[in-house]
Amino acid sequence: MNPQFLKNIPEGAKFPYPVLGLGNFDGLHVGHQSILRKVSERAKEMGGSSLALTFEPHPLKVLFPDRPLELLSSSQEKLDLIGQCGIDTIFCLEFTKTFALQSPREFARTFLVDRLKIKEAFVGPNYGFGRGRSGNVETLRLLGEEFGFKVNVVAPVTLNGQMVSSSLIRSLLGEGKVDQVIPFLGRPYLLEGDVREGEGRGKTLGYPTANILPDGKLIPKNGVYAVTVEMKEKRHPAIVYIGTQPTFQKTLRQIEAYLFDFTFQTGMP
């Protein structure tokens, strides 16, 4: 069953025994997946509905627009990945400066109680919400006791002695350790973008490349990587160069992919 994606919570929405997962879920790493799978499992156990609530754009981009923040997943990628965790309905609400002014109690009362009427919520141990992230897990627990919903705190996932987090994954990608993030994400890291026309130097040298215009996500450290490129619903083994072109006096950072089993004659743009 495909999940339902909604940008707002309809007036009078009714869900049987609603169980909700809360978080930003950037990158949807295995820790996030653990939370959402528990939401799905609990909803099935109770014959209810599994829900997830997240935001777009990322709150930090709204609250601190001058602070650099490179995301680990695009909005659509994040929503698709949430759906793969067995969630029935995904709410992706617009995050604004006005929205951010709500107190923890206002947020819980308006969205969790009045609109969604949740029975249970699942969060990670570092969950924060409300104005200035003044609400934490204990705040949510107390609000749950007041309003009549249960709060379940899901323990963080630890792999190889490290607690899985978005900041850890960002750090590893920044160091060029793309292979090390695979167990933390539960999948290879994905870069998406449109293919744009380059200057044709690679073709002249016998190595024609596809020049990728990235989609705003975090780009790993400059270097050469073995990758798989998916294009036109087909996958191709390839190598990717990330960096500038000092040989040609270029300073703009770019992504170039050379596909081993693909040539201009077979239809590359």
Summary of the structure (lengths in Angstrom):
residues: 269
radius of gyration: 21.4
end to end distance: 35.3
largest distance: 69.9
contacts: 780
relative contact order: 0.13
helix: 32%
strand: 27%
